[in-house]
Amino acid sequence: MPRGKAKQLVEEGGEQVEGAVAGQVSGAEAGQAEEAAEQVVAALEGGASGNVQYGMNTLLIDNGSKYLEGIETHVNTAAEKLGVEGHSLEKKSMKELKGMYVASVKEDKESGVPEKEWGKAFKQYIKGFQYIVSSGSPRLAKYDQKMHEKISDAASDAVFLGVCHGAQQLASAYGAKLKKTKHTHQGKRGADVNEAHLENPALEGTHEGGHMENYGHHKWYIPVDQAGSNLEVIAESESPKTKDKFVEMFKLSGKDHYGAQFHPEKGDGELIFNTFGLAHKKYKKAA
């Protein structure tokens, strides 16, 4: 099957992710998912669509952010400054990733794999990345929780950075509650780093004496008192209009998975540099 056609089928299959998870794919949908499975196999054999090679690999999840190019630039700059040889960056839309997951689940289901193990090829694909960034998005905040959870689970050994929408998805997938205001939080604002994280290597150079200045653009946010037990709140900010306190940055307990409500790519990109550096250290240690 031509790669272009397989890619198209994966994108179309992404629309059927909920049905696949529930085991309800049938008819034309099943046909699309079956053919899309060929793309998953090709990706694994060739290394993530043929682009990922031996070396450190980055997955940039494109959620539709207009700032995506800034993230890519900062990641590549970090790789260059750190002298990372063989670094590969691959961009995938969430729709494509959903399609790959659907195809992987269907293949396992038809092969008699136990339900709790469905999605093996997809998990293997995600495990091939040492650094993952999920971008912001103009879409609704609760759009991609399930896929963020699946990606985070599969990438437990990687360093993950959710930006704005990506952070909201990651947090809500692990029990945090989201809130929407009538006012758009846009522009520069301050945030205070919690004392326990002042020496966190991910924050090196991002604050002065525990105070951060960042650019944000969002309506949804995580109230500090609704962060849940799975999130370590790194920094807190306050709405200038409503005075609500919200989570500016967090870390998932037990993982190097971070979430930033602000847009680090709109500033000096220090947070991206630092988290990429953490991933690089882990990669070198494991090599």
ROTORVEX-958195 format. One line per 5 residues: number of its first residue (from 1); for each residue x, y, z of N, C-alpha, C. Coordinates in Angstrom, 1 decimal, decimal comma, padded with zeros to 4 digits, always signed. Example, Ala and Ser with C-alpha at 12.3 -4.5 7.8 and 13.67 -1.06 7.14 Angstrom:
BEGIN
1) +013,2 -005,7 +007,8 +012,3 -004,5 +007,8 +013,2 -003,3 +007,8  +012,8 -002,2 +007,1 +013,7 -001,1 +007,1 +012,9 +000,0 +007,9;
***
This chain:
BEGIN
1) +000,9 -001,2 +000,0 +000,0 +000,0 +000,0 +000,9 +001,2 +000,0  +000,6 +002,2 -000,9 +001,4 +003,5 -000,9 +001,4 +004,1 +000,5  +002,5 +004,7 +000,9 +002,6 +005,4 +002,2 +001,6 +006,5 +002,4  +001,4 +007,2 +001,3 +000,4 +008,4 +001,3 -001,0 +007,9 +001,7  -001,4 +006,8 +001,1 -002,7 +006,2 +001,4 -002,8 +005,7 +002,8;
6) -001,7 +005,0 +003,3 -001,7 +004,5 +004,6 -001,8 +005,7 +005,6  -001,1 +006,7 +005,4 -001,1 +007,9 +006,2 -002,6 +008,5 +006,3  -003,2 +008,6 +005,2 -004,6 +009,1 +005,1 -005,5 +008,2 +006,0  -005,3 +006,9 +005,9 -006,2 +006,0 +006,6 -005,9 +006,1 +008,1  -004,7 +006,3 +008,5 -004,4 +006,5 +009,9 -005,1 +007,7 +010,4;
11) -005,1 +008,8 +009,6 -005,8 +010,1 +010,1 -007,3 +009,8 +010,2  -007,8 +009,1 +009,2 -009,3 +008,8 +009,3 -009,6 +007,9 +010,5  -008,7 +007,0 +010,7 -008,9 +006,1 +011,8 -008,9 +006,8 +013,2  -008,2 +007,9 +013,2 -008,1 +008,7 +014,5 -009,5 +009,1 +014,9  -010,4 +009,3 +014,0 -011,8 +009,7 +014,4 -012,5 +008,6 +015,1;
16) -012,0 +007,3 +015,0 -012,7 +006,2 +015,6 -012,1 +005,7 +016,9  -011,2 +006,5 +017,5 -010,5 +006,0 +018,7 -011,4 +005,6 +019,8  -012,5 +006,3 +020,1 -013,4 +005,9 +021,1 -014,0 +004,5 +020,9  -014,5 +004,3 +019,6 -015,1 +003,1 +019,3 -014,1 +001,9 +019,3  -012,9 +002,2 +019,0 -011,9 +001,1 +019,0 -011,6 +000,7 +020,4;
21) -011,5 +001,7 +021,3 -011,2 +001,4 +022,7 -012,4 +000,5 +023,3  -013,6 +000,8 +022,9 -014,7 +000,1 +023,4 -015,0 -001,2 +022,6  -014,1 -001,5 +021,6 -014,3 -002,7 +020,8 -015,5 -002,7 +019,9  -015,8 -001,5 +019,4 -017,0 -001,3 +018,6 -016,7 -001,0 +017,1  -015,5 -001,1 +016,7 -015,1 -000,8 +015,3 -015,7 -001,9 +014,4;
26) -016,4 -001,5 +013,4 -017,0 -002,5 +012,5 -017,2 -001,9 +011,1  -017,5 -002,8 +010,1 -017,8 -002,3 +008,8 -016,6 -001,5 +008,2  -017,0 -000,4 +007,6 -016,0 +000,5 +006,9 -015,0 +001,0 +007,8  -015,4 +001,3 +009,1 -014,4 +001,8 +010,1 -013,4 +000,7 +010,3  -013,8 -000,5 +010,5 -012,8 -001,6 +010,7 -011,9 -001,8 +009,5;
31) -012,4 -001,6 +008,3 -011,6 -001,7 +007,1 -010,5 -000,7 +007,1  -010,9 +000,6 +007,5 -009,9 +001,6 +007,5 -008,8 +001,4 +008,6  -009,3 +000,9 +009,8 -008,3 +000,7 +010,9 -007,4 -000,5 +010,5  -007,9 -001,5 +009,8 -007,1 -002,6 +009,4 -006,0 -002,2 +008,5  -006,4 -001,4 +007,5 -005,4 -001,0 +006,5 -004,4 +000,0 +007,2;
36) -004,9 +000,8 +008,1 -004,0 +001,7 +008,8 -003,0 +001,0 +009,6  -003,3 -000,3 +010,0 -002,3 -001,1 +010,8 -001,0 -001,3 +010,0  -001,1 -001,3 +008,6 +000,0 -001,4 +007,8 +001,0 -000,3 +008,0  +000,4 +000,9 +008,3 +001,2 +002,1 +008,5 +002,0 +002,0 +009,8  +001,3 +001,4 +010,8 +001,9 +001,2 +012,1 +003,1 +000,3 +012,0;
41) +002,9 -000,8 +011,3 +004,0 -001,8 +011,1 +005,1 -001,2 +010,4  +004,8 -000,4 +009,3 +005,9 +000,3 +008,6 +006,6 +001,3 +009,4  +005,9 +002,0 +010,3 +006,5 +003,0 +011,1 +007,5 +002,3 +012,1  +007,1 +001,1 +012,6 +008,0 +000,4 +013,6 +009,2 -000,2 +012,9  +009,0 -000,7 +011,7 +010,1 -001,3 +011,0 +011,0 -000,3 +010,5;
46) +010,5 +000,9 +010,0 +011,4 +001,9 +009,5 +011,8 +002,9 +010,6  +011,2 +002,8 +011,8 +011,6 +003,8 +012,9 +010,7 +005,0 +012,8  +009,5 +005,0 +013,3 +008,7 +006,2 +013,3 +008,6 +006,9 +012,0  +008,0 +006,2 +011,0 +007,8 +006,8 +009,6 +009,1 +006,9 +008,9  +010,1 +006,2 +009,4 +011,4 +006,2 +008,7 +012,3 +007,3 +009,1;
51) +011,9 +008,2 +010,0 +012,7 +009,3 +010,3 +013,5 +009,1 +011,6  +013,0 +008,4 +012,6 +013,7 +008,2 +013,8 +014,8 +007,2 +013,6  +016,0 +007,5 +014,1 +017,2 +006,7 +013,8 +017,8 +006,4 +015,2  +018,9 +005,7 +015,1 +019,7 +005,4 +016,4 +020,2 +006,8 +016,9  +019,9 +007,0 +018,1 +020,3 +008,3 +018,7 +019,1 +008,8 +019,6;
56) +019,2 +010,0 +020,0 +018,1 +010,5 +020,9 +017,0 +011,0 +020,0  +015,8 +010,6 +020,3 +014,6 +010,9 +019,5 +013,6 +011,8 +020,3  +013,0 +012,8 +019,6 +012,0 +013,7 +020,2 +010,7 +013,6 +019,4  +009,6 +013,5 +020,1 +008,3 +013,5 +019,5 +007,6 +014,8 +019,9  +007,3 +015,6 +018,9 +006,5 +016,8 +019,1 +005,1 +016,6 +018,6;
61) +004,2 +016,6 +019,6 +002,8 +016,4 +019,3 +002,1 +017,8 +018,9  +001,6 +017,8 +017,7 +001,0 +019,0 +017,2 -000,5 +019,0 +017,5  -000,8 +019,8 +018,4 -002,3 +020,0 +018,8 -002,9 +021,2 +018,1  -002,2 +021,7 +017,2 -002,8 +022,9 +016,4 -002,3 +024,2 +016,9  -001,3 +024,3 +017,7 -000,8 +025,5 +018,2 -000,1 +026,4 +017,2;
66) -000,4 +027,7 +017,2 +000,3 +028,6 +016,3 +001,7 +028,9 +016,7  +002,1 +028,4 +017,9 +003,4 +028,6 +018,4 +004,3 +027,3 +018,2  +003,8 +026,4 +017,4 +004,5 +025,1 +017,3 +006,0 +025,3 +016,8  +006,1 +026,2 +015,8 +007,5 +026,4 +015,2 +008,5 +026,8 +016,3  +008,0 +027,6 +017,3 +008,9 +028,0 +018,3 +009,4 +026,9 +019,2;
71) +008,5 +025,9 +019,5 +008,9 +024,7 +020,2 +009,9 +024,0 +019,5  +009,7 +023,7 +018,2 +010,6 +023,0 +017,4 +012,0 +023,6 +017,3  +012,0 +025,0 +017,2 +013,2 +025,7 +017,1 +014,0 +025,6 +018,4  +013,3 +025,7 +019,6 +014,0 +025,6 +020,9 +014,5 +024,2 +021,1  +013,8 +023,1 +020,7 +014,3 +021,8 +020,8 +015,5 +021,5 +020,0;
76) +015,5 +022,0 +018,8 +016,7 +021,8 +017,9 +017,9 +022,6 +018,4  +017,6 +023,8 +018,9 +018,7 +024,6 +019,5 +019,3 +023,9 +020,7  +018,5 +023,3 +021,5 +019,0 +022,6 +022,7 +019,9 +021,4 +022,3  +019,4 +020,7 +021,3 +020,2 +019,5 +020,8 +021,6 +020,0 +020,3  +021,5 +021,1 +019,6 +022,8 +021,7 +019,0 +023,7 +022,2 +020,1;
81) +023,2 +022,9 +021,1 +024,0 +023,4 +022,2 +024,6 +022,3 +023,1  +023,9 +021,2 +023,2 +024,3 +020,1 +024,0 +025,2 +019,1 +023,3  +025,3 +019,4 +022,0 +026,1 +018,5 +021,1 +025,6 +017,1 +021,0  +024,2 +017,0 +020,9 +023,6 +015,7 +020,8 +023,7 +015,2 +019,3  +024,4 +014,1 +019,2 +024,6 +013,5 +017,8 +023,5 +012,5 +017,5;
86) +023,0 +012,6 +016,3 +022,0 +011,6 +015,9 +020,6 +012,0 +016,4  +020,4 +013,3 +016,8 +019,1 +013,6 +017,3 +018,1 +013,7 +016,2  +016,9 +013,2 +016,4 +015,8 +013,2 +015,4 +014,5 +013,7 +016,0  +013,9 +014,7 +015,4 +012,6 +015,2 +015,8 +011,5 +014,8 +014,9  +010,5 +014,2 +015,4 +009,3 +013,9 +014,6 +008,1 +014,6 +015,1;
91) +007,3 +015,1 +014,1 +006,1 +015,8 +014,5 +004,9 +014,9 +014,1  +004,0 +014,7 +015,0 +002,8 +014,0 +014,7 +001,6 +014,8 +015,3  +000,5 +014,8 +014,5 -000,7 +015,4 +015,1 -001,4 +014,4 +016,0  -002,2 +014,9 +016,9 -002,9 +013,9 +017,8 -003,8 +013,0 +017,0  -004,3 +013,6 +015,9 -005,2 +012,7 +015,0 -004,4 +011,6 +014,5;
96) -003,2 +011,8 +014,1 -002,4 +010,7 +013,5 -002,1 +009,7 +014,6  -001,8 +010,2 +015,8 -001,5 +009,3 +016,9 -002,7 +008,4 +017,3  -003,8 +009,1 +017,3 -005,1 +008,3 +017,6 -005,3 +007,2 +016,6  -005,0 +007,5 +015,3 -005,2 +006,6 +014,2 -004,2 +005,4 +014,4  -003,0 +005,7 +014,8 -002,0 +004,6 +015,1 -002,5 +003,7 +016,2;
101) -003,0 +004,4 +017,2 -003,5 +003,6 +018,4 -004,7 +002,7 +018,0  -005,6 +003,2 +017,2 -006,8 +002,5 +016,8 -006,3 +001,2 +016,0  -005,3 +001,4 +015,1 -004,9 +000,3 +014,3 -004,2 -000,7 +015,1  -003,4 -000,3 +016,1 -002,7 -001,2 +017,0 -003,6 -002,0 +017,9  -004,6 -001,3 +018,4 -005,6 -002,0 +019,2 -006,4 -003,1 +018,4;
106) -006,7 -002,7 +017,2 -007,5 -003,7 +016,3 -006,6 -004,9 +016,0  -005,4 -004,6 +015,7 -004,5 -005,7 +015,3 -004,3 -006,7 +016,5  -004,2 -006,2 +017,7 -004,0 -007,0 +018,9 -005,3 -007,8 +019,2  -006,4 -007,1 +019,0 -007,7 -007,7 +019,3 -008,0 -008,9 +018,4  -007,7 -008,7 +017,1 -007,9 -009,8 +016,1 -006,9 -010,9 +016,3;
111) -005,7 -010,6 +016,9 -004,7 -011,6 +017,2 -004,9 -012,4 +018,5  -006,0 -012,0 +019,2 -006,2 -012,7 +020,4 -005,4 -012,3 +021,6  -004,8 -011,1 +021,5 -004,0 -010,5 +022,6 -005,0 -010,2 +023,8  -004,7 -010,4 +025,0 -005,5 -010,1 +026,1 -005,8 -008,6 +026,1  -007,0 -008,2 +026,5 -007,5 -006,8 +026,3 -006,6 -005,8 +027,0;
116) -006,1 -006,2 +028,2 -005,2 -005,3 +029,0 -003,9 -005,0 +028,3  -003,6 -005,8 +027,2 -002,3 -005,6 +026,5 -002,5 -005,0 +025,1  -003,8 -004,6 +024,8 -004,0 -004,0 +023,5 -003,2 -002,7 +023,3  -002,8 -002,5 +022,0 -002,0 -001,3 +021,7 -000,5 -001,5 +021,8  +000,0 -002,8 +021,7 +001,4 -003,1 +021,9 +002,3 -002,3 +020,9;
121) +001,9 -002,3 +019,6 +002,7 -001,6 +018,6 +002,8 -000,1 +018,9  +001,6 +000,4 +019,3 +001,6 +001,9 +019,6 +002,5 +002,2 +020,8  +002,5 +001,4 +021,8 +003,3 +001,6 +023,0 +004,8 +001,5 +022,6  +005,1 +000,5 +021,8 +006,5 +000,3 +021,3 +006,9 +001,6 +020,6  +006,1 +002,1 +019,8 +006,4 +003,3 +019,0 +006,7 +004,5 +020,0;
126) +005,9 +004,7 +020,9 +006,1 +005,8 +021,9 +007,3 +005,6 +022,7  +007,6 +004,4 +023,1 +008,8 +004,1 +023,9 +010,1 +004,4 +023,1  +010,0 +004,6 +021,8 +011,2 +005,0 +021,0 +011,6 +006,4 +021,1  +010,9 +007,2 +021,9 +011,2 +008,6 +022,1 +011,7 +008,8 +023,5  +012,8 +009,6 +023,6 +013,3 +010,0 +024,9 +012,7 +011,3 +025,4;
131) +012,3 +012,1 +024,5 +011,7 +013,5 +024,9 +010,5 +013,7 +024,1  +009,4 +014,1 +024,8 +008,1 +014,3 +024,2 +007,5 +015,6 +024,6  +007,1 +016,4 +023,6 +006,5 +017,7 +023,9 +005,1 +017,7 +023,3  +004,1 +018,1 +024,1 +002,7 +018,2 +023,6 +002,4 +019,7 +023,6  +002,0 +020,2 +022,5 +001,9 +021,7 +022,3 +000,5 +022,2 +022,8;
136) +000,4 +023,5 +022,7 -000,8 +024,2 +023,0 -001,9 +023,9 +021,9  -003,1 +024,4 +022,1 -004,1 +024,1 +021,1 -005,2 +025,1 +021,3  -005,9 +025,5 +020,1 -007,1 +026,3 +020,2 -008,4 +025,6 +020,6  -008,2 +024,2 +020,7 -009,4 +023,4 +021,0 -009,8 +023,4 +022,4  -011,0 +022,8 +022,7 -011,4 +022,7 +024,1 -010,4 +021,9 +025,0;
141) -010,4 +022,3 +026,2 -009,4 +021,8 +027,1 -009,5 +020,3 +027,4  -010,7 +019,7 +027,3 -010,9 +018,3 +027,7 -010,9 +017,4 +026,5  -010,2 +017,8 +025,4 -010,3 +017,1 +024,1 -009,5 +015,8 +024,0  -008,3 +015,8 +024,6 -007,4 +014,7 +024,4 -006,9 +014,0 +025,7  -007,7 +014,0 +026,7 -007,2 +013,4 +028,0 -006,8 +012,0 +027,8;
146) -007,6 +011,2 +027,2 -007,4 +009,7 +027,2 -006,1 +009,4 +026,4  -005,8 +010,1 +025,3 -004,6 +009,9 +024,5 -003,4 +010,4 +025,3  -003,5 +011,5 +026,0 -002,3 +011,9 +026,8 -002,0 +010,9 +027,9  -003,0 +010,3 +028,5 -002,8 +009,3 +029,5 -002,1 +008,1 +028,9  -002,5 +007,7 +027,7 -001,9 +006,5 +027,1 -000,5 +006,8 +026,7;
151) -000,2 +008,0 +026,2 +001,1 +008,4 +025,8 +002,0 +008,5 +027,0  +001,5 +009,1 +028,1 +002,3 +009,3 +029,3 +002,6 +007,9 +029,9  +001,7 +007,0 +029,9 +001,9 +005,6 +030,5 +003,0 +004,9 +029,7  +002,9 +005,0 +028,3 +003,9 +004,3 +027,5 +005,2 +004,9 +027,6  +005,3 +006,2 +027,9 +006,5 +007,0 +027,9 +007,0 +007,2 +029,3;
156) +006,8 +006,3 +030,2 +007,1 +006,5 +031,6 +008,6 +006,7 +031,9  +009,5 +006,3 +031,0 +010,9 +006,5 +031,2 +011,4 +007,7 +030,5  +010,6 +008,3 +029,7 +011,0 +009,5 +028,9 +010,7 +010,8 +029,7  +011,2 +011,9 +029,2 +010,9 +013,2 +029,8 +009,8 +013,8 +028,9  +008,7 +014,2 +029,6 +007,5 +014,7 +028,9 +007,3 +016,2 +029,3;
161) +007,0 +017,0 +028,3 +006,6 +018,4 +028,7 +005,3 +018,8 +028,0  +004,3 +019,0 +028,8 +003,0 +019,5 +028,2 +003,0 +021,0 +028,3  +002,6 +021,7 +027,2 +002,5 +023,1 +027,1 +001,1 +023,6 +027,0  +000,6 +024,4 +027,9 -000,7 +025,0 +027,9 -001,8 +023,9 +027,8  -002,4 +023,7 +026,6 -003,3 +022,6 +026,4 -002,7 +021,3 +026,7;
166) -001,5 +021,0 +026,3 -000,9 +019,8 +026,6 -000,7 +019,5 +028,1  -000,5 +020,6 +028,8 -000,4 +020,5 +030,3 -001,7 +020,2 +030,9  -002,7 +020,8 +030,4 -004,1 +020,6 +030,9 -004,5 +019,2 +030,7  -004,2 +018,7 +029,5 -004,6 +017,3 +029,1 -003,9 +016,3 +030,1  -002,6 +016,5 +030,3 -001,9 +015,6 +031,1 -002,4 +015,6 +032,5;
171) -002,6 +016,8 +033,0 -003,1 +017,0 +034,4 -004,5 +016,4 +034,6  -005,4 +016,7 +033,7 -006,7 +016,1 +033,9 -006,8 +014,6 +033,7  -005,9 +014,1 +032,9 -005,8 +012,6 +032,7 -005,4 +011,9 +034,0  -004,8 +012,6 +034,9 -004,3 +012,1 +036,2 -005,1 +012,7 +037,4  -006,3 +013,1 +037,2 -007,2 +013,5 +038,3 -007,4 +014,9 +038,6;
176) -006,6 +015,8 +038,0 -006,8 +017,3 +038,2 -008,1 +017,8 +037,6  -008,7 +018,8 +038,2 -009,9 +019,4 +037,7 -009,6 +020,7 +037,0  -010,3 +020,9 +035,9 -010,1 +022,1 +035,1 -011,2 +023,1 +035,3  -010,9 +024,3 +035,1 -011,9 +025,4 +035,3 -011,8 +026,4 +034,1  -012,9 +026,9 +033,7 -012,9 +027,8 +032,6 -013,4 +029,2 +033,1;
181) -012,8 +030,2 +032,7 -013,2 +031,6 +033,1 -013,8 +032,3 +031,8  -014,4 +033,4 +032,1 -014,9 +034,2 +031,0 -013,8 +035,1 +030,4  -012,8 +035,2 +031,1 -011,7 +036,1 +030,7 -010,5 +035,2 +030,2  -009,9 +035,7 +029,1 -008,8 +035,0 +028,5 -007,5 +035,5 +029,2  -006,7 +034,6 +029,7 -005,5 +035,0 +030,4 -004,4 +035,1 +029,3;
186) -004,1 +036,3 +028,9 -003,2 +036,5 +027,8 -002,2 +037,6 +028,2  -000,9 +037,3 +027,9 +000,1 +038,3 +028,2 +001,1 +037,8 +029,3  +002,0 +038,6 +029,7 +003,0 +038,3 +030,7 +002,3 +038,3 +032,0  +002,8 +037,4 +032,9 +002,3 +037,4 +034,3 +003,4 +036,7 +035,1  +003,3 +037,0 +036,4 +004,2 +036,4 +037,4 +003,7 +035,1 +038,0;
191) +004,6 +034,4 +038,5 +004,3 +033,1 +039,2 +005,3 +032,9 +040,3  +005,0 +032,2 +041,3 +005,9 +031,9 +042,4 +006,2 +030,4 +042,5  +007,4 +030,1 +042,6 +007,9 +028,7 +042,6 +007,8 +028,2 +044,1  +007,2 +027,0 +044,3 +007,1 +026,5 +045,6 +008,5 +026,1 +046,1  +008,7 +026,3 +047,4 +010,1 +026,1 +048,0 +010,7 +024,8 +047,7;
196) +009,9 +023,7 +047,7 +010,4 +022,4 +047,4 +011,0 +022,2 +046,0  +010,7 +023,1 +045,1 +011,2 +022,9 +043,7 +012,1 +024,0 +043,3  +012,6 +024,8 +044,3 +013,5 +025,9 +043,9 +014,8 +025,4 +043,3  +015,2 +024,2 +043,6 +016,5 +023,6 +043,1 +016,2 +022,5 +042,0  +014,9 +022,5 +041,6 +014,6 +021,5 +040,5 +015,4 +021,8 +039,3;
201) +016,2 +020,9 +038,7 +017,0 +021,2 +037,5 +016,2 +021,6 +036,3  +014,9 +021,2 +036,3 +014,1 +021,7 +035,1 +013,8 +023,2 +035,2  +014,0 +023,8 +036,3 +013,7 +025,2 +036,5 +015,0 +026,1 +036,4  +016,1 +025,5 +036,2 +017,4 +026,3 +036,3 +017,3 +027,5 +035,3  +017,5 +028,7 +035,8 +017,5 +029,9 +034,9 +016,1 +030,4 +034,6;
206) +015,1 +029,8 +035,1 +013,7 +030,2 +034,7 +013,1 +031,1 +035,8  +013,8 +031,3 +036,9 +013,2 +032,2 +037,9 +014,3 +032,9 +038,7  +014,0 +034,0 +039,3 +014,9 +034,7 +040,2 +014,3 +034,7 +041,6  +015,0 +034,1 +042,5 +014,6 +034,0 +043,9 +013,2 +033,4 +044,0  +012,8 +032,5 +043,1 +011,5 +031,9 +043,2 +010,4 +032,6 +042,5;
211) +010,7 +033,6 +041,8 +009,7 +034,3 +041,0 +009,9 +034,2 +039,5  +008,9 +033,8 +038,8 +008,9 +033,6 +037,4 +008,1 +034,6 +036,6  +008,5 +035,0 +035,4 +007,8 +035,8 +034,6 +007,6 +035,1 +033,2  +006,3 +034,8 +032,9 +006,1 +034,0 +031,7 +004,9 +034,6 +030,8  +004,8 +034,1 +029,6 +003,7 +034,5 +028,7 +002,7 +033,4 +028,7;
216) +001,4 +033,8 +028,9 +000,3 +032,8 +028,9 -000,8 +033,3 +027,9  -001,6 +032,3 +027,5 -002,7 +032,6 +026,6 -003,7 +031,4 +026,7  -004,7 +031,6 +027,6 -005,6 +030,5 +027,8 -006,8 +031,0 +028,6  -007,9 +030,2 +028,5 -009,1 +030,4 +029,3 -009,3 +029,3 +030,4  -008,8 +028,1 +030,0 -008,9 +027,0 +031,0 -007,7 +027,0 +031,9;
221) -007,8 +026,5 +033,1 -006,7 +026,4 +034,0 -007,0 +025,4 +035,1  -006,0 +025,1 +035,9 -006,1 +024,1 +037,0 -006,1 +024,9 +038,3  -007,2 +025,0 +039,0 -007,2 +025,6 +040,3 -006,2 +024,9 +041,2  -005,4 +025,6 +042,0 -004,4 +025,0 +042,9 -005,1 +024,0 +043,8  -006,3 +024,3 +044,3 -006,9 +023,3 +045,2 -007,6 +022,2 +044,5;
226) -007,5 +022,1 +043,2 -008,1 +021,0 +042,4 -007,0 +020,2 +041,7  -005,8 +020,4 +042,1 -004,7 +019,7 +041,3 -004,7 +018,2 +041,5  -005,2 +017,7 +042,6 -005,2 +016,3 +042,9 -004,0 +015,8 +043,5  -004,0 +014,5 +043,8 -002,8 +013,9 +044,5 -001,7 +013,4 +043,6  -001,9 +013,3 +042,3 -000,9 +012,8 +041,4 +000,0 +013,9 +040,9;
231) -000,3 +015,2 +041,2 +000,5 +016,3 +040,7 +001,3 +017,0 +041,8  +002,5 +017,2 +041,5 +003,3 +018,1 +042,4 +003,3 +019,5 +041,9  +002,7 +020,4 +042,6 +002,6 +021,8 +042,1 +004,0 +022,5 +042,2  +004,5 +022,8 +041,1 +005,9 +023,5 +041,1 +005,8 +025,0 +041,3  +004,8 +025,6 +040,6 +004,7 +027,1 +040,6 +003,2 +027,4 +040,5;
236) +002,8 +028,5 +041,2 +001,4 +029,0 +041,2 +001,4 +030,4 +040,7  +000,3 +030,7 +040,1 +000,0 +032,1 +039,6 -001,4 +032,5 +040,0  -001,7 +033,8 +039,7 -003,0 +034,3 +040,1 -003,7 +035,1 +039,0  -004,9 +034,9 +038,7 -005,6 +035,6 +037,7 -005,7 +037,1 +038,1  -005,3 +038,0 +037,2 -005,4 +039,4 +037,6 -006,8 +039,9 +037,7;
241) -007,7 +039,2 +037,1 -009,1 +039,7 +037,1 -010,0 +039,0 +038,2  -009,9 +037,7 +038,2 -010,7 +036,9 +039,2 -010,0 +036,7 +040,5  -008,6 +036,8 +040,5 -007,8 +036,6 +041,7 -007,8 +035,1 +042,0  -008,2 +034,2 +041,1 -008,2 +032,8 +041,3 -006,7 +032,3 +041,3  -006,3 +031,5 +042,2 -005,0 +030,9 +042,1 -005,0 +029,6 +041,3;
246) -004,0 +029,6 +040,3 -004,0 +028,4 +039,5 -002,6 +027,9 +039,3  -002,5 +026,6 +038,9 -001,2 +025,9 +038,7 -000,5 +026,5 +037,4  +000,6 +027,0 +037,6 +001,4 +027,6 +036,5 +002,3 +026,5 +035,9  +002,8 +025,6 +036,9 +003,7 +024,5 +036,4 +003,5 +023,3 +037,4  +003,6 +022,1 +036,9 +003,5 +020,9 +037,8 +004,4 +019,8 +037,2;
251) +004,5 +018,8 +038,1 +005,3 +017,6 +037,7 +004,4 +016,4 +038,2  +004,3 +015,4 +037,3 +003,6 +014,1 +037,8 +004,5 +013,4 +038,8  +003,9 +013,0 +039,9 +004,6 +012,2 +040,9 +005,2 +011,0 +040,3  +006,5 +010,7 +040,6 +007,1 +009,5 +040,1 +007,6 +009,5 +038,7  +007,4 +010,6 +038,0 +007,8 +010,6 +036,5 +008,5 +012,0 +036,3;
256) +009,3 +012,0 +035,2 +009,8 +013,3 +034,8 +008,9 +013,8 +033,7  +007,6 +014,0 +034,1 +006,6 +014,5 +033,2 +006,1 +015,8 +033,7  +006,3 +016,9 +033,0 +006,0 +018,2 +033,4 +004,9 +018,8 +032,6  +004,3 +019,8 +033,3 +003,2 +020,6 +032,6 +003,4 +022,0 +032,9  +003,4 +022,9 +031,8 +003,5 +024,3 +032,0 +002,3 +025,0 +031,4;
261) +001,5 +025,7 +032,2 +000,4 +026,4 +031,7 +000,8 +027,6 +030,8  +002,0 +028,1 +031,0 +002,5 +029,2 +030,2 +003,1 +028,6 +028,9  +003,6 +029,5 +028,0 +004,2 +029,1 +026,8 +005,7 +029,4 +026,8  +006,5 +028,4 +027,2 +008,0 +028,6 +027,3 +008,6 +029,0 +025,9  +007,9 +028,5 +024,9 +008,4 +028,8 +023,5 +008,3 +030,3 +023,1;
266) +007,5 +031,0 +023,9 +007,3 +032,5 +023,6 +008,4 +033,3 +024,3  +009,2 +032,7 +025,2 +010,2 +033,4 +025,9 +011,6 +032,9 +025,4  +012,5 +032,7 +026,4 +013,8 +032,3 +026,0 +013,9 +030,8 +025,8  +012,9 +030,0 +026,1 +012,9 +028,6 +025,9 +013,7 +027,8 +026,9  +014,0 +028,5 +028,0 +014,9 +027,8 +029,0 +014,3 +026,5 +029,6;
271) +013,0 +026,5 +029,8 +012,3 +025,3 +030,3 +012,5 +024,1 +029,3  +012,3 +024,5 +028,0 +012,5 +023,4 +027,0 +013,9 +022,9 +027,0  +014,9 +023,9 +027,0 +016,3 +023,5 +027,1 +016,6 +022,6 +028,3  +016,1 +022,9 +029,4 +016,3 +022,2 +030,6 +015,7 +020,8 +030,6  +014,5 +020,7 +030,2 +013,8 +019,4 +030,1 +014,4 +018,5 +029,0;
276) +014,8 +019,1 +027,9 +015,5 +018,3 +026,9 +016,8 +017,8 +027,5  +017,5 +018,7 +028,2 +018,8 +018,3 +028,8 +018,6 +017,1 +029,8  +017,5 +017,1 +030,6 +017,2 +016,0 +031,5 +017,0 +014,7 +030,7  +016,3 +014,8 +029,6 +016,1 +013,6 +028,7 +017,4 +013,1 +028,1  +018,3 +014,1 +027,8 +019,6 +013,7 +027,2 +020,5 +013,0 +028,2;
281) +020,4 +013,5 +029,5 +021,2 +012,8 +030,5 +020,7 +011,4 +030,8  +019,4 +011,2 +030,8 +018,8 +009,9 +031,0 +019,2 +009,0 +029,8  +019,2 +009,5 +028,6 +019,5 +008,8 +027,4 +021,0 +008,3 +027,5  +021,9 +009,2 +027,8 +023,3 +008,8 +027,9 +023,5 +007,8 +029,0  +022,8 +007,9 +030,1 +023,0 +007,0 +031,2 +022,5 +005,6 +030,8;
286) +021,5 +005,5 +030,0 +020,9 +004,2 +029,6 +021,7 +003,6 +028,4  +022,4 +004,4 +027,7 +023,1 +003,9 +026,5 +024,2 +003,0 +026,8;
***
